[in-house]
Amino acid sequence: MASQAPCPRPILTTGSVLPADADRAALVARVHNPRGDGPCVAAVRGEHVVDLTAVAPTVCDLMERDDAATVVREADGGHVWRLDELLEAPTGRRDVPHLLAPVDLQVIKAAGVTFARSLLERVIEERTGGDPAQAARVRARVGQAVGGTLDGIRPGSPEADRARELLVSEGLWSQYLEVGIGPDPEVFTKAPVLSAVGTGADIGVLGASVWNNPEPEIVLVVDSRGRVRGATLGNDVNLRDIEGRSALLLSRAKDNNASCAIGPFIRLFDDGFDLDTVRGLDIELRIDGTDGYVLHGSSSMREISRDVLDLVAAIHGRHHQYPDGFVLFTGTLFAPTEDRRTPGAGFTHAYGDVVRISSPRLGALVNTVVPSEQAAPWTFGVRALMRSLARRGVL
């Protein structure tokens, strides 16, 4: 892959990143603080960000507290940054304070094929073997044969069983249909602990990929007891050509340098924002290319096939525990099909694309697409975090 010249960073402001009702929200941030030699757990209070590391050394610790929202709103803090200065700072540098992904020790999980529209696109990837040149032809055939069959079907229901029998008889059954309408959802580990990037950072697409797209998603934040404590936004970058060759290449397609973005902040549940709010959220996507290309898309949690608590239960329970909690990408309705370059090949990213994922109650996650091989290397892992917290005397 040819080298990529640095792309201009997107302009981020408090008004463009904060939720519309930020004055009523309990918002958790993470900040890289070069003075403190590491990341700080922080609260967003108006136009300021307040260090809470002395109260909760990790976001994981904060999520375990029943009074987490009160702590974020009222606890005495340490250093205070201006939010606009953090947004203006270049990410990936150790010598300037900047925002990080707002999660730390939680395992990063993802659920796939949770929306019918994206389910069909996964079937198309499989039928084309990851070849975008065949996408339009296969999309027409699959849509005609399958489309209406899945409308309103509850996964694992008798209706889903009957749809399965019909699709098998037509020779159209797929592993993606199995997890889309079968009894068990697809859940996988998206990325290693501490590897996610935050708002303003570059997001990576593997250099070998020629068919890919963003996946704008709601991300649930779950504590060690399986309680959903809040939500944020995420981009579960999708390499359609690689996964389309074989579902066994999922890790190759999903887990690459800078290929997971989460942020801008965790919004904690309280009297004005809860799980029912999340179930009704709409997500907007905008992609701006360096050549003037613009793509708009949207996704609604109201169209998800499985309830979010069913997805959480598939991950956490007597069958599997997460002592540090986890975050869960809940899937996306968005699957862009309009042609960008080659007729019939659909959408794929170009380096330099600015991807903005937003929802009025959660704010905006903004990233610039670069080759994963040229994104800032991931160097700060669990050992580095433990050493940093020990040096600061907060463990």
N, C-alpha and C positions, 0 to 999 in steps of 0.2 A: 504494500500500500504506500502510495506516495506520501511524503511528509506534508503536514498540514500547517499552514501559517496560523499564528495566534489570531483568534477571532475577538472582536470587541465584546467586552462584557455587557450584558443587558443592564439598563438603568433601572435600579430598584429604589423605591421610596417607601416611606412608612405608609402612605396612602394606598400604594399599589400592592403591598404585601400583607397588611393587617386585615383581619376580618372586618366586615362592615360594622359590626356591633362590638368592636374590640373593647370599648369602655365597660362592657358587661361580661367580658370573657376572662376566664382564668387560663392564661397562656404560659406554657413552659417552653423555654428556649435552652439551647446549649451554645456556649461561647468559648472559642479558643482564646485564652488569655496568656499572652507571652510573659507577662509579669509573674503569673502563677504557675508557669511551666506546665500548662495543660488545660483540658476542658473544664468549664464551670457549668453547673446547673443554675439556671437563671429564670426569673419571672419577668414577663413583659408587663410593664405598668405605664400606660400612656405611651409617651415617646421615649421612655427609658427602659433599660434592661438591668435588673438588679441581681447580683450574684447571691445565690442561696446555697452554695456548696458547703458552708459550715453547718447548715441545717440538714441538707440532704446531699451527701457526697456524689451520688449518682442519680440519674433519672429513675433507674430501677428502684432505688431506696424510696424516692418520693412517691412512686406509684403504689408502694406497699402501705402508705399512710392513709388512714380513713379520712384525715383532715387535709388531704393534699391541696384541695382548692383553697382552703383557708390559708394554708401556708403560703401559697403562691400570691395571694392577695395581700396578706398582712404581715408575714414574718419579717423580722429585721434582717437586713442583708449586708453584704460587704460592698465590693466595688460596684459602681454604677456606670454604665455606658449609655451613650445616646444611640438609639436604634438606627437613626439615619447614618451615623458614622459606621456602624457595623455593616450596614447594607452596602455602603460605598466601598468598603475595604476589599481588596483582592483576596479571594479564597485560596487555600492551598499553601499560603506562606506562613511560616512559623513566627515571624517578627511583628505581625499586626493582628489586633483582635478582629475576629470575624465570626459569623454564625456558622454553626455546624448542624448536621442532622440532629433533631431533638430527641434521639434515643441513644442508649449506650449498650448496656449489658443484655438487653432483651434479644432473644433469638428472632431473626427476621424471616417470617413465614409468608406464604402467598397461596391463595386459592385461585385455581384456574377454571375457565369454562363455566362461569357462574351466570352468564347472560346468554340468552338464546342467539342473539345476533353474532356475538363473538364466537359462540359455539360453531356456527356454520362456517365461519372463517377458519377455524382450526381444522374442520373437516376438509376445507378447500386446500389448506396447506398440505395436509396429508395426501390428498388425491393428486396434487401436482408434484409431490416429492420435493417441495420447496422451490419449485421453478416458477418465478413470477410471470414468465411469458405465457404460461398456461392458465393463469388465474381467471381471466375473464370467461374463457370457455367453460372451465370447470364450475365457476360460480353460477353460471346460468343453469347448468344441468342440476347441480345440487340444490339450488334455490327452488327450481321447479319441482323437484322430487321430494324435498324435505321440508321446505319453508313452512307451510301451513300446518304440517304434522305436529310441530312442537309448540304451537301457540297455546299458552295458558297451562301447559303440563307441569304438574308438581313432581320434582324428581323423586323416584322411588315409589310412586303411586301405581295403582292398577292401570291407569291411563298411560303412564310411562311404559309399563310392560307391554301394553298393546301396541304402542308406537314402535317399540323395539322389534316386535314380531313383524310388523309391516316393513320396517326398514331392512331387516335381515332378508326378508323375502325379495326385496328389490335389489339386494346386493350392495346396500349403502350403509351397513352398520360400520361403526368406527369406534376406536378407543376413546375418541373425544365425546362421542354421543354417550358412551358408557358413563363417563364421569359427569356429563352434562345433565342427563336425565335418569341415571341409575341411582341406586341407594347411597353410594359413597361419593363424596366430592373429591376432586383432585386437590391435594394440599402438598406443597413442597417447601423446602428451605430455599428462600430466594438468594440470600447472601450471608456471608459470615458476620458475626457480631462485630460491631464498630466499623464496618466497611461502607456504610451508606454515606452519601454526600447530601449536603443541605441546599437550601435555596441560594442562588447566585453562583453555584459551583458548576464546573463542566460535568456533563454526563456522558458516559462512554458507550459507543457502539463498536463491537468487534470489527477490526479492519477487514476481515474476510467476508463479512455479511454484505449482500447486495439487495436484500429485501427485509425491511425492518420498520418498526414504528414505535411510538411511545404508547404506554398503557396508563392513562390517568385513572387513579383509583383512590377510594377512601381506605385509609389504613387505621385499624383499630389498635388501641394500646391496652394490653391485657396484663394483669398482675399475676403473681404466682398462684393465687387461688382461683384463677380463671375468671376473674371479674373484669369486665370492660370498664376502664377508668377514663377513657377519652378517645379522641380521634385526631387524625391529621391527614395530609395528602401525600400521595406517592406516585412515582413513575417506575413501573415494572417493565423496563425496556424489553421489547420483544423482537427477537431475530427470527423472522418467519421462515427464511430459507433454511436455516440450520435445524430448527425444531421440525420443520416440514419434512426433512429427509428421514427423521426418525424421532419419535417421542423419547427414546433413550438418550438423545442428545440434549435433553432439557437443561442439564447443568451447564453444558457448553454454551447453550443459547442464552441462559439467564444470568449466570454468575461470572461476570468479568469485571475488570477494574472500572470503578465509577459507574457501574451499570444499574445502580439502585439509588434513587433519590427519594428523600423523605423530608417533609417540612411544610411550611416554614416553622410552625410551632405545634405543639400538642395542645389541643383545647380540652381541658378537663371537664368531666360531667358535673353539672350543678343543677340548680332549679330551673335555669333557662336553657340548658343544652343537655340532652340526654340521648339514650339509645333510639327512642322514637324520632328524635330530630335527625339522627344519622340515617335512619331508614327512609327519610324523605328528602335527603340532600340531592341537589343537582351539581354536576361537575362540568365546568367549561374547559375546553382545550383550544389554544391558539398556537400555531406554529408560524414563525416568521423566518423565511430563508434570506440569505445574504443577497440573493438575486431578485428580491421583491416578491417571492412566492409567499402566499398566505393561505393557511388552512384553518378552518374552524370546525370544531366538533363538540359534542356534548354527551353526557352519560347521566343517567338517573338511577339512584339507588332503589327507586320504586319498581324498577323492572328486573331486579335481581331474582334469580330462580330459587335460591335457598335463603332462608332467613340468616342474618349474620350470626345469631346465637347458635344456629345449627353448625355453622362453619367453625365457630369457637369450640363447640363440643366435639367436633371431629378431631381437634388438635389436643385439647386438654381434658383430662379426666383420670379415672383409675387406670386407663390404658397408657397414659403418658403425662408426666409432670414437667413443669418448667420452673425451677426454683428462682430464676431471675425474671420470670415473665416472658412475654413475647409480643411482637407486633404482627398484625395480620393484614396483608393486602387482600382486599375482598373481591377483586376482579373488576372487569370493565366491560361496558357496553360498546366502547369505541373500537372500531376496526375499520380504518380508512381504506376505501376502495377506489377513489378517484385517481386517474392517471396523473403522474407528475412528470415523468420523462418519456418512457416508451409507451405507446398506445397498447392498452390491454394488460399492462404490468402493474397497474395500481400505484399506491403511494410507497415511497421509501424515503428515509432521511437523507439529507445532504449535510456534510460537515458545516458547522456554523449556524445551523438551525437553532433559533431560540424557542424553547418549548415552555409555554406558560399554562399551568394547570391551576384552576382556581375554583373556589366555592365561596359564596358570600359569608358563610359562618366559619370558614376555616382560613381564609386568606388566599395567598398565591404562592405556589412553588414554581420557581423560574430557573431554568438551566439551559446551557449551551451545549450542543452536540459536538463531540470530538471523537476521534478514534480512541478506543480503550487503551491502546498501546501508547498513546500520547497524552492521556490524562495524567494528572498528578499522581505519582505512585502512592499506594496505601502503605503507610509505614507505622502508624500509631495503633497498636493492637492492645489486647487485654493486659499483657505484662507492662506495657508502657503506661497504661492508665493506672494500674495498681501502684507502680512506682511513683507516679506523679502525685496521687492522692496521699501516699505515705509521706512523701517529702513535705506536703502541705499540712500534715498532721490532722487530717480529717477522717481517717479510717478508724 
